């Protein structure tokens, strides 16, 4: 059973019941997952060609990333305007659920000395943000052509309105939180 089917059949009714929500539109849902990769140091010091990083992020996410460019020049950082600084992928729908299922079931257990994710990594809009230090822990990334490992920021956007709704949603979806 896929994560989307599990959410629709099992998690959604349980969340509604456990949170005491009468309106089905109040039940928290996942909106999107955003993956960001910072490539500015790679472009500046290693190579101008970052197509391998684009390919790796496309393999991880299952869709092509967009390139983010610097808006203005900052001389102290040797940054010019319109220099590529990052890659971004926004996942919605089935791709989002497939990525989260792979993240929770395969990738996070592969992290060395991994025990849990923190309950403190959320912002004021109840989005869950965390950082993975090496993009090579994803099984899709070929280890042969990796010149330098890069971190990956993952943001899970939800429609939760409170800490209880947010925590209940992500725990039902299988995120391994600390006790």
PEGI-V375186 format. One record per helix or strand of 3 or more residues. SS is the DSSP state (alpha for helix, beta for strand). FROM is the first residue (numbers start at 1). TO is the last residue. If there is no record, write none. Layout:
# PEGI-V375186
ss->SS from->FROM to->TO
ss->SS from->FROM to->TO
This chain:
# PEGI-V375186
ss->alpha from->3 to->19
ss->alpha from->24 to->26
ss->beta from->30 to->38
ss->alpha from->40 to->46
ss->alpha from->51 to->61
ss->beta from->66 to->69
ss->alpha from->75 to->77
ss->beta from->84 to->91
ss->alpha from->93 to->110
ss->beta from->128 to->132
ss->alpha from->135 to->137
ss->beta from->152 to->158
ss->alpha from->163 to->172
